[in-house]
Amino acid sequence: MTTIVDSAASSASAAGTVAGTVVSGAGTVASSVLQPLVFDPLRRLQGGNDEDEINDDDRLWVAVDGMGGDDAPGPILEGCLQAIERLPLKIRFVGEQDRVRAAAADLELEAILEKAQASGHLELVPSGPSIGMDDEATAVRRKRDASINVAMDLVKQGRATAVYSAGNSGAVMASAIFRLGRLKGIDRPAIGALFPTKDPGQPVLVLDVGANMDCKPTYLHQFALLGNIYSRDVLQVEQPRVGLLNIGEEECKGNELSLKTFELLKEESRLHFAGNCEGRDVLSGEFDVVVCDGFTGNVLLKFLESVGSVLLGVLRSELPRGRRGKVGSAFLISNLKRIKKRLDHAEHGGALLLGVNGIAVIGHGSSKALSVVSALRIAHSAASHGVMDDLAALQSGCD
């Protein structure tokens, strides 16, 4: 058991940095208008309009780790209260009751919280001492009634369809492994991030982006199977094109890991392997899923993180100066913001933890209300599109 814990802690430690990178910029571009994603396929698949009246029968329960985050529980609670107004969700908010109610009072959310509870859309679930952002991942064993453990148990017990946490990412990953368990046939869970492409309505899922620095060919093969199911079920891609990140398109290119993985994917009948994907093709729209080891994926992720800001800076520097430039900039500012949002994968608000026996979304520790809503949209989309049913079928194929 100790070995398993250490393994989970090691992977989860890397995952902490990754999850933060995926969502670190969420909400920085948005102003007073809640618009988590310009190229939001999840919103499109859910009906497309946050203002549509929500039928209570369509609401799904989601467990939220209310104590997870740098400034929790305030921003997490605020995001949850916004989410139940905009998404077909009911939330089981897990946290230390005194701190939750104190945060509600500080943010003047008491009336809204009472209304949400009275309507049955939000339920407060008590928990014990929480796991801090600086705690080791193994703290999930010592603090058994910590909020993240209680939230995971709600999913395991069938009282929630998904779990969201912006807390200690290492602890989230370790808790998911211990409480929910790995999927049969999956050796290592992976973190999947949605990247923008040329098509505003169809992002590409890249995994792993940091949970597993050193991978075997079998791990990448498993990541491809997981990504294929998510792309098909949630992003509604009829036949996802799965690519292997490599330095060239030819089958003979790459290191030993790439060559052996290519052979495994080429023989896999459960997905459509579209061949090697060069770095320049990741955002081309020619692939729906791209698999790689966590080290490479993390480098790719952090590079993409800089693209939006750099492009925006270049455009600003090239705008005419003086009175005419200021007038032109005023007309262009909204367009520039949309460009940055479209390039900024962080606007998703959360990263998917794929490979555990349940739907889990990891948020950044500094998540504010906007990021929470975005992450809960991802959780709802995964829960409402039969992902776990198909993952169960994937497990049966491993018998």
C-alpha positions in Angstrom: 0.0 0.0 0.0 2.9 2.4 0.8 4.3 1.8 -2.6 1.0 2.7 -4.2 0.7 5.8 -2.1 4.2 6.9 -3.0 3.5 6.3 -6.7 0.3 8.3 -6.5 2.0 11.1 -4.6 4.8 11.3 -7.1 2.5 11.5 -10.1 0.2 13.8 -8.2 2.9 16.2 -7.3 3.6 16.7 -11.0 -0.1 17.0 -11.6 -0.3 19.9 -9.2 1.8 22.1 -11.4 0.1 20.9 -14.5 -3.5 21.5 -13.3 -2.4 25.0 -12.3 -1.0 25.7 -15.7 -4.1 24.5 -17.5 -6.4 26.9 -15.7 -4.1 29.6 -14.3 -5.4 32.4 -16.5 -9.1 31.6 -16.3 -11.2 34.7 -15.8 -8.4 37.3 -16.4 -9.7 38.4 -19.8 -13.4 38.1 -19.0 -15.0 41.3 -17.7 -18.4 41.4 -16.1 -19.9 39.0 -18.7 -19.6 35.3 -17.9 -18.2 33.8 -21.0 -15.9 30.9 -20.0 -15.1 29.8 -23.6 -15.3 31.5 -26.9 -14.9 28.2 -28.7 -16.9 26.4 -26.1 -18.2 23.1 -27.6 -19.4 22.1 -24.2 -21.8 25.0 -24.1 -23.0 24.1 -27.6 -23.6 20.5 -26.7 -25.6 21.5 -23.6 -28.0 23.6 -25.6 -25.9 26.7 -26.0 -27.6 29.3 -23.9 -27.0 29.9 -20.2 -30.1 31.9 -19.9 -32.5 29.1 -21.0 -34.8 28.0 -18.2 -33.5 24.8 -16.5 -35.8 21.9 -15.8 -35.1 20.5 -12.3 -35.5 17.0 -13.6 -32.4 17.6 -15.9 -30.1 18.6 -13.1 -27.3 16.3 -12.1 -25.6 16.1 -8.7 -21.9 17.2 -8.7 -19.7 16.9 -5.6 -17.5 20.0 -5.0 -14.5 20.1 -2.7 -15.5 23.4 -1.1 -12.3 23.7 0.9 -9.9 23.2 -2.0 -8.2 26.3 -3.2 -6.0 29.2 -2.1 -8.9 31.4 -1.0 -11.5 28.7 -0.4 -14.3 28.4 0.5 -15.4 31.8 -0.7 -14.7 31.9 -4.4 -15.6 28.2 -4.8 -19.0 28.8 -3.1 -19.6 31.9 -5.2 -18.9 29.9 -8.4 -21.2 27.1 -7.4 -24.0 29.5 -6.7 -23.5 31.0 -10.2 -23.3 27.6 -11.8 -26.6 26.3 -10.5 -28.3 29.4 -12.1 -26.6 28.7 -15.4 -26.2 25.0 -15.7 -28.4 22.0 -15.1 -26.6 21.1 -11.9 -27.3 20.4 -8.2 -24.3 20.7 -6.0 -23.2 18.9 -2.9 -20.8 21.4 -1.4 -18.4 19.7 1.0 -16.6 21.8 3.6 -16.1 22.9 7.1 -19.5 24.4 8.0 -18.4 27.3 10.1 -15.9 28.5 7.5 -18.4 28.1 4.7 -21.0 30.2 6.4 -18.5 32.8 7.4 -17.3 33.1 3.8 -20.9 33.4 2.7 -21.4 36.3 5.1 -18.2 38.0 4.0 -19.2 37.9 0.4 -22.8 38.8 1.1 -24.0 35.5 -0.3 -26.2 34.4 2.6 -29.5 35.1 1.0 -28.5 33.4 -2.3 -27.1 30.4 -0.4 -30.4 30.0 1.6 -32.4 30.3 -1.6 -30.3 27.6 -3.2 -30.6 25.3 -0.2 -34.4 25.9 0.0 -34.8 25.0 -3.7 -32.8 21.8 -3.2 -30.1 22.9 -5.7 -27.3 23.1 -3.2 -26.7 20.9 -0.2 -24.0 21.6 2.4 -22.1 18.5 3.4 -19.9 18.7 6.5 -16.3 17.6 6.5 -13.3 17.5 8.9 -10.0 19.3 8.8 -9.0 20.0 5.2 -5.9 19.2 3.3 -3.7 22.2 2.8 -2.2 23.3 -0.5 1.2 22.6 0.9 0.4 19.2 2.3 1.9 16.0 0.9 -0.4 13.9 -1.3 -0.2 11.1 1.4 -2.2 13.4 3.7 -5.4 11.8 2.2 -4.6 8.8 4.3 -4.3 10.7 7.6 -7.2 13.1 7.1 -9.8 10.6 6.2 -12.7 13.0 6.6 -11.1 15.9 4.7 -13.3 17.6 2.2 -11.7 16.0 -0.9 -12.1 12.5 0.5 -15.7 13.1 1.4 -16.4 14.5 -2.1 -14.8 11.5 -3.7 -16.9 9.2 -1.5 -20.1 10.9 -2.7 -19.2 9.9 -6.3 -18.3 6.4 -5.2 -21.6 6.0 -3.3 -23.5 7.2 -6.4 -24.7 10.4 -4.7 -22.8 12.5 -7.2 -22.0 12.0 -10.9 -18.8 13.9 -10.9 -16.3 15.7 -8.5 -14.6 19.0 -8.8 -11.7 20.3 -6.7 -9.4 23.3 -6.9 -7.4 22.1 -4.0 -4.0 20.4 -3.6 -3.8 18.6 -7.0 -1.5 15.9 -5.6 -4.1 15.1 -2.9 -6.9 15.2 -5.5 -5.2 12.7 -7.7 -4.2 10.4 -4.7 -7.7 10.6 -3.3 -9.2 9.7 -6.7 -7.0 6.7 -7.0 -7.7 5.4 -3.5 -11.4 6.3 -3.2 -12.6 5.7 -6.8 -9.8 3.4 -8.0 -8.2 3.1 -11.4 -10.1 1.8 -14.3 -9.3 -1.8 -15.0 -6.6 -2.0 -17.7 -5.4 1.5 -17.0 -2.0 1.6 -15.3 -1.7 5.4 -14.9 -4.3 8.1 -14.8 -3.6 11.0 -17.2 -4.4 14.7 -17.2 -6.1 15.8 -20.4 -6.3 19.4 -21.5 -8.4 20.9 -24.3 -6.4 23.1 -26.7 -8.0 25.4 -29.3 -7.7 24.7 -33.0 -8.5 26.5 -36.3 -12.1 25.4 -35.9 -13.6 27.6 -33.1 -16.1 24.8 -32.2 -13.8 21.8 -32.0 -10.8 21.8 -29.7 -8.2 19.0 -29.5 -7.7 16.9 -26.4 -4.1 16.5 -25.5 -3.0 13.9 -22.9 -0.9 13.4 -20.8 0.1 17.0 -20.0 2.1 16.2 -16.9 0.9 13.5 -14.6 3.4 10.9 -15.9 6.8 12.2 -16.7 8.2 8.8 -17.7 5.9 6.7 -19.8 5.9 3.2 -21.4 4.3 2.5 -24.8 1.4 0.8 -23.0 0.7 4.0 -21.1 0.4 6.0 -24.3 -1.8 3.3 -25.8 -4.1 3.5 -22.8 -4.2 7.4 -23.0 -5.3 7.1 -26.6 -8.2 4.8 -25.6 -9.3 7.2 -22.8 -9.0 10.2 -25.1 -10.9 8.5 -27.8 -13.9 7.9 -25.6 -13.9 11.4 -24.1 -13.7 13.0 -27.6 -16.5 10.8 -28.9 -18.9 11.0 -26.0 -18.4 14.6 -24.7 -17.1 16.5 -27.7 -19.4 14.5 -30.0 -16.8 13.7 -32.6 -18.2 10.7 -34.4 -14.8 9.1 -35.2 -12.0 10.9 -33.3 -8.7 11.1 -35.2 -6.1 10.1 -32.7 -2.5 11.2 -33.3 0.8 10.4 -31.7 2.9 13.5 -31.0 6.2 13.0 -32.8 9.0 14.8 -34.7 7.9 13.7 -38.1 4.9 12.2 -39.9 6.8 9.1 -41.1 6.3 5.8 -39.2 10.1 5.4 -38.8 10.5 8.7 -37.0 10.9 9.3 -33.3 12.6 7.7 -30.3 12.0 4.2 -28.9 8.9 5.2 -27.0 7.3 6.7 -30.2 8.2 3.8 -32.4 6.8 1.2 -30.1 3.7 3.2 -29.3 3.1 3.7 -33.1 3.0 -0.1 -33.5 0.5 -0.5 -30.7 -1.8 2.2 -32.0 -1.6 1.0 -35.6 -2.9 -2.4 -34.5 -5.7 -1.0 -32.2 -9.1 -1.6 -33.6 -11.1 0.4 -31.0 -10.0 3.7 -32.3 -9.0 5.5 -35.5 -5.3 6.1 -35.5 -4.4 9.0 -37.8 -0.7 8.6 -37.5 2.1 10.8 -36.1 1.2 14.4 -35.3 4.0 16.9 -35.6 4.1 19.9 -33.2 2.9 22.3 -35.9 -0.2 20.1 -36.5 -1.5 20.0 -32.9 -3.7 23.1 -33.4 -4.4 22.4 -37.1 -7.7 20.8 -36.6 -6.5 17.6 -38.3 -6.5 15.6 -35.0 -9.1 15.3 -32.3 -6.9 13.6 -29.7 -3.1 13.8 -29.4 -1.2 11.5 -27.0 2.2 12.1 -25.6 4.2 11.5 -22.4 3.6 13.9 -19.6 7.0 15.6 -19.9 6.4 16.5 -23.6 2.8 17.4 -23.0 3.7 19.8 -20.2 6.2 21.6 -22.3 3.6 21.9 -25.1 1.0 23.1 -22.6 3.2 25.9 -21.2 4.3 27.0 -24.6 0.7 27.4 -25.7 0.0 29.3 -22.5 2.3 32.1 -23.7 0.9 32.3 -27.3 -2.2 34.4 -26.6 -0.3 37.0 -24.5 2.6 37.2 -27.0 0.2 37.6 -29.9 -1.8 40.3 -28.1 1.4 42.1 -27.2 2.6 42.1 -30.9 -0.7 43.4 -32.1 -0.7 46.2 -29.6 2.8 47.2 -30.4 1.9 47.3 -34.1 -1.2 49.5 -33.7 -0.7 53.1 -34.8 0.2 55.6 -32.1 -1.3 58.9 -31.4 -4.9 60.0 -31.4 -5.8 57.9 -34.5 -4.2 54.8 -32.9 -6.2 55.3 -29.7 -9.5 55.5 -31.7 -8.6 52.4 -33.7 -7.6 50.5 -30.6 -10.9 51.3 -29.0 -12.7 49.6 -31.9 -10.4 46.6 -31.8 -10.2 45.9 -28.1 -13.1 43.5 -28.0 -11.7 41.6 -31.0 -8.3 41.4 -29.4 -9.8 40.0 -26.2 -11.8 37.4 -28.2 -8.6 36.4 -30.0 -6.7 35.9 -26.7 -9.6 33.9 -25.2 -9.7 31.7 -28.2 -6.0 30.9 -27.9 -6.1 30.6 -24.1 -6.9 27.0 -23.1 -6.9 28.2 -19.5 -10.4 29.6 -20.2 -11.7 26.0 -19.7 -11.3 26.4 -16.0 -10.3 22.8 -15.3 -8.3 19.8 -16.4 -9.7 16.3 -16.7 -8.3 13.4 -14.7 -8.8 10.4 -17.0 -8.2 6.8 -16.0 -9.9 6.7 -12.6 -13.3 5.1 -12.0 -15.3 8.3 -11.9 -15.4 11.8 -13.4 -13.0 14.2 -11.8 -12.1 17.7 -12.8 -9.1 19.5 -11.3 -9.0 23.3 -11.0 -6.3 25.7 -10.2 -5.7 26.7 -6.6 -6.3 30.4 -7.4 -9.7 29.7 -9.2 -12.3 32.4 -8.9 -16.0 32.1 -9.5 -15.6 32.2 -13.4 -13.1 29.4 -13.4 -15.4 27.3 -11.1 -18.3 27.7 -13.4 -16.2 26.7 -16.4 -14.9 23.6 -14.6 -18.4 22.6 -13.5 -19.5 22.9 -17.2 -16.8 20.4 -18.1 -17.9 18.1 -15.2 -21.5 18.2 -16.3 -20.7 17.6 -19.9 -18.7 14.5 -19.0 -21.4 13.2 -16.7 -24.3 13.7 -19.1 -22.8 12.1 -22.2 -22.3 8.5 -21.1 -18.6 8.6 -20.6 -18.5 6.1 -17.7 -20.7 3.7 -19.5 -18.2 3.5 -22.4 -15.3 3.3 -20.0 -17.0 0.4 -18.3 -17.2 -1.3 -21.7 -13.5 -0.5 -22.1 -12.8 -2.3 -18.9 -14.8 -5.4 -20.0 -12.5 -5.6 -23.0 -9.6 -6.0 -20.6 -11.0 -9.2 -19.1 
